[in-house]
Amino acid sequence: MIRAGTPAVSYRCTMFDTGSSFTACFCVSAANAITDKQEYRPRLPSNDGVHMLMKALLITFCMTTLCSTVTLTQARNTQPVTASAGSGSVEIAALKKEVAALRAEIDKLKEKDSELEFDVSTKADDQSSVTLYTDKREFGRVDTSAGIFLVAINDTAPYLDGFKVTFEIGNINSAAYHNAKLKLTWYPRNKFGPRKKKDESLTSCLRAGTWNPVEVILPNTKAEELGRINVQIETSSVSFACP
């Protein structure tokens, strides 16, 4: 309780935000008089009040300077992190590019391996198959368990969603063959994929000592997918003449 005519000292605190986790509180003293009958006239603060005011000002100045230093230090520390993140992104991009190049090399090696495997299988001593280019007039030899044949491509023409290929099967044997089968594999001219296959059973007899025309439909084939055709022949029935 404050007696009349006696000044009451109160402190008003003002919060200053310095932009960081530090907050300075600056206190100002004010003399208020509460009287019943007479008005209190303010007087100059005492030496203690002045000392407290100077201390508060000094603390506020120190805290502001410290906060500015901390903020500047944090800003400097964040710059290397940003640079490091950018460098990491560049390194990741370089690694992705290198992985893509390695995958391309693996694909090339796989294709080369398939090509070598195909060459080994089609260039055996028994000549069990022959590979012909669709744009060349040539023939090749095909050996079977029941005789030797010559095979040539006479014509290729677009047909529906693929091509119609006319083969000439030369029967150089003295026997005739019934129910023969052609095992065909075709692919582009300069690469070994995609490969497509078809087995074609012949309804006509392969007459002895002559060329026998045979037409085969190669479905679902684009022009760029038809560059070479590998041909094998299977025979199941032999006679001395066609009916």
JOMOLIN-V279885 format. One line per field, one symbol per residue. ss: DSSP state (2 for helix, 1 for strand, 0 for the rest). A space follows every 10 residues. Layout:
ss->???
This chain:
ss->0000011111 1111111000 0011111111 1111000000 0000002222 2222222222 2222222222 2222222222 2222222222 2222222222 2222222222 2222222222 2200000011 1110000011 1111001111 1111111110 0111111111 1000011100 1111111000 0000011111 1000010001 1111111100 0022200111 1111001110 000
